[in-house]
């Protein structure tokens, strides 16, 4: 057990002393856990074999996004200028947090309801990823923030703190289905003071 847990715990060491990065990573971890793990714990609809296959497809993009976010958090922790501060964060003041937690820790009515939970959850996670990315840019590359905000929805698979790669990696490529703007960026930014 110790051999398995130690690397997981050691991975967070670079975030210590970088409060904003640690707080954003914690929020990401909570949301990810409620969305992906919640149904495994609370939802019997998942046991239907047809649903499990569909759900794996529905959550695939969140798994890829999760890996991208951990890369972003690592890069951000290494380069943080510690521009933003906070004294206490009440994550439940963010409507998206209440929505994701509320939807995902209660059983679904049926398989269709479960898949709809994941669809909505995946959309909120994409929007949260963009909000966290902009917070990281504000901290590390503030001279690029207005450009990114003006470009609109960004491709989360191309997020990085390397502006010279953004165009090539497709960060500004038009989205076929832009995410709904539920105000996550505003709610997240309001938690921190410059």
C-alpha positions in Angstrom: 0.0 0.0 0.0 2.7 2.5 1.0 4.6 1.8 -2.2 1.5 2.7 -4.2 0.5 5.8 -2.3 3.9 7.4 -1.8 4.4 8.5 -5.5 0.9 10.0 -5.5 1.6 12.0 -2.4 5.0 13.1 -3.5 3.6 14.4 -6.8 1.9 17.3 -4.9 5.1 18.5 -3.3 5.9 21.0 -6.1 2.5 22.7 -5.3 3.4 23.4 -1.7 4.0 27.2 -1.3 2.2 27.9 -4.5 -1.2 28.5 -3.0 -3.1 29.5 -6.1 -1.9 26.5 -8.1 -2.6 24.2 -5.1 -6.1 25.6 -4.7 -6.9 25.3 -8.4 -5.6 21.7 -8.5 -7.7 20.8 -5.5 -10.8 22.2 -7.1 -10.0 20.3 -10.3 -9.5 17.1 -8.2 -12.8 17.5 -6.4 -14.8 18.1 -9.5 -13.1 15.3 -11.4 -13.7 12.9 -8.5 -17.3 13.7 -8.2 -17.9 13.4 -11.9 -15.9 10.3 -12.6 -15.9 8.5 -9.2 -19.3 9.5 -7.9 -21.3 7.3 -10.2 -19.1 4.3 -9.4 -20.0 4.7 -5.7 -23.6 6.0 -5.9 -25.1 4.9 -9.2 -26.6 1.4 -9.8 -27.5 2.4 -13.4 -23.8 2.0 -14.2 -24.0 -1.7 -13.7 -26.1 -2.2 -16.8 -23.6 -3.6 -19.4 -24.9 -1.4 -22.2 -24.5 1.8 -20.1 -20.9 0.9 -19.1 -19.8 0.8 -22.7 -21.5 4.1 -23.6 -20.2 5.7 -20.4 -16.6 4.8 -21.2 -16.9 6.6 -24.5 -18.6 9.6 -22.7 -15.8 9.9 -20.2 -12.9 9.4 -22.5 -12.5 13.1 -23.3 -12.5 13.9 -19.6 -9.7 11.4 -19.0 -7.6 13.0 -21.8 -8.4 16.5 -20.4 -7.4 15.3 -16.9 -3.9 14.4 -18.1 -3.6 17.7 -19.9 -4.6 19.5 -16.7 -2.0 17.7 -14.6 0.6 18.8 -17.2 -0.6 22.3 -16.9 -0.6 22.3 -13.1 3.0 21.0 -13.1 4.1 23.7 -15.5 2.3 26.3 -13.6 3.8 25.3 -10.3 7.3 25.5 -11.8 6.7 29.0 -13.2 4.2 30.6 -10.8 4.8 34.3 -10.0 2.3 34.0 -7.1 0.4 37.1 -8.3 -3.0 36.1 -6.8 -3.8 35.5 -3.2 -6.7 34.4 -1.0 -7.3 33.9 2.7 -10.0 31.2 2.6 -11.8 29.6 -0.3 -15.4 28.4 -0.1 -15.6 26.3 -3.2 -19.3 25.8 -2.7 -19.9 29.5 -3.5 -19.2 28.5 -7.1 -22.5 27.4 -8.7 -20.7 24.8 -11.0 -19.3 23.1 -7.9 -22.7 22.7 -6.3 -24.2 21.6 -9.7 -21.5 18.9 -10.4 -21.5 17.6 -6.8 -25.3 17.7 -6.5 -25.8 15.8 -9.8 -23.1 13.2 -9.4 -23.4 12.0 -5.8 -27.1 11.0 -6.2 -28.4 7.9 -8.1 -29.6 8.4 -11.6 -33.2 7.6 -12.6 -32.0 5.4 -15.5 -29.1 4.9 -17.9 -30.1 7.8 -20.1 -30.1 10.1 -17.0 -26.6 8.8 -16.1 -25.3 9.5 -19.6 -26.8 13.0 -19.5 -25.0 13.6 -16.2 -21.7 12.7 -17.8 -22.4 14.9 -20.8 -23.1 17.9 -18.7 -20.3 17.1 -16.3 -17.8 16.8 -19.2 -18.9 20.2 -20.6 -18.5 21.9 -17.2 -15.0 20.3 -16.8 -14.0 21.7 -20.2 -15.2 25.1 -19.1 -13.5 24.8 -15.8 -10.2 23.7 -17.5 -10.4 26.9 -19.7 -11.0 29.1 -16.6 -8.1 27.5 -14.7 -5.9 27.9 -17.8 -6.7 31.6 -18.0 -5.9 31.9 -14.3 -2.5 30.3 -14.9 -1.8 32.6 -17.8 -2.8 35.6 -15.7 -0.2 34.5 -13.1 2.6 33.4 -15.5 2.1 35.2 -18.8 -0.2 38.2 -18.0 0.8 39.9 -21.2 -1.1 37.2 -23.2 -4.3 37.2 -21.1 -6.3 39.7 -23.1 -5.5 37.9 -26.4 -6.8 34.6 -25.0 -9.9 36.2 -23.6 -10.6 37.8 -26.9 -10.2 34.6 -28.9 -13.2 33.0 -27.1 -13.4 29.3 -26.4 -10.1 27.5 -26.5 -9.2 23.9 -27.4 -8.4 22.4 -24.1 -6.1 19.7 -25.7 -3.8 22.5 -26.8 -3.5 24.4 -23.5 0.1 25.1 -22.3 2.2 27.9 -20.9 4.2 28.0 -24.1 2.7 30.8 -26.2 4.9 30.0 -29.1 3.1 26.6 -29.5 -0.5 27.8 -29.2 -1.1 28.4 -32.9 0.6 25.3 -34.0 -1.1 23.1 -31.3 -4.5 24.4 -32.3 -5.4 26.4 -29.2 -7.4 28.9 -31.3 -9.0 26.4 -33.7 -12.7 27.0 -34.0 -14.8 24.6 -31.9 -17.5 22.7 -33.6 -19.6 23.0 -30.5 -18.4 25.8 -28.2 -19.1 25.1 -24.5 -22.0 26.9 -22.8 -20.7 29.8 -20.8 -22.1 29.2 -17.3 -19.9 31.8 -15.7 -17.3 29.4 -14.3 -14.5 31.8 -15.2 -16.1 34.7 -13.4 -16.9 32.6 -10.3 -13.4 31.1 -10.2 -11.6 34.5 -10.7 -13.8 36.0 -7.9 -12.2 33.6 -5.4 -8.8 35.3 -5.7 -7.5 38.8 -5.2 -4.7 40.3 -7.3 
